[in-house]
Amino acid sequence: MTKAERELLLKALEFYRDERKLSDLPQDDDYAYFDYNDDGTITYNSTDAIDANNMSKLISIFS
């Protein structure tokens, strides 16, 4: 992967993250994103929390 390709991929990942507002989710002490269930309990298994954590990992790989 060239530097230009990596920069383009990184911009695309950041755009996706920002459009979904995934970085607005709260994080725990280990910097893992979490969300709240309908009953108000913390969950790491919501679609947004899973996507936020995956985006965070991908962005860190390509940064």
C-alpha positions as CSV (number, residue, x, y, z in Angstrom):
1,M,0.0,0.0,0.0
2,T,1.4,3.4,-1.0
3,K,1.5,6.4,1.3
4,A,-1.2,8.1,-0.8
5,E,-3.5,5.0,-0.6
6,R,-3.0,4.8,3.2
7,E,-3.8,8.5,3.6
8,L,-6.9,8.1,1.5
9,L,-8.0,5.1,3.5
10,L,-7.4,6.9,6.8
11,K,-9.5,9.9,5.6
12,A,-12.3,7.5,4.6
13,L,-12.3,5.8,8.0
14,E,-12.3,9.1,9.8
15,F,-15.1,10.4,7.6
16,Y,-17.2,7.3,8.3
17,R,-16.5,7.6,12.0
18,D,-17.4,11.3,12.1
19,E,-20.6,10.9,10.0
20,R,-21.9,8.2,12.4
21,K,-20.7,10.3,15.4
22,L,-19.0,7.3,16.8
23,S,-16.3,9.2,18.6
24,D,-19.1,10.9,20.6
25,L,-19.7,7.7,22.5
26,P,-18.3,7.5,26.0
27,Q,-15.1,5.5,26.7
28,D,-14.1,3.5,29.7
29,D,-10.7,3.6,31.5
30,D,-9.2,1.3,28.8
31,Y,-10.4,3.7,26.0
32,A,-13.0,1.2,24.8
33,Y,-16.2,2.8,23.5
34,F,-19.5,1.7,25.1
35,D,-23.2,2.5,24.7
36,Y,-26.2,2.1,26.8
37,N,-29.1,-0.4,26.5
38,D,-32.7,0.6,26.5
39,D,-32.8,0.0,30.2
40,G,-29.7,2.3,30.8
41,T,-27.1,-0.4,31.4
42,I,-23.7,-0.2,29.8
43,T,-23.1,-2.4,26.8
44,Y,-20.1,-3.0,24.5
45,N,-22.3,-5.0,22.1
46,S,-24.5,-2.3,20.5
47,T,-23.9,-1.7,16.8
48,D,-22.5,1.8,17.5
49,A,-20.1,0.6,20.3
50,I,-18.8,-2.3,18.1
51,D,-18.4,0.0,15.1
52,A,-16.7,2.7,17.2
53,N,-14.2,0.2,18.6
54,N,-13.5,-1.3,15.2
55,M,-13.0,2.2,13.7
56,S,-10.6,3.1,16.5
57,K,-8.5,0.0,15.9
58,L,-8.5,0.5,12.1
59,I,-7.5,4.1,12.4
60,S,-4.7,3.3,14.8
61,I,-3.4,0.6,12.4
62,F,-3.2,3.0,9.4
63,S,-2.1,6.1,11.4
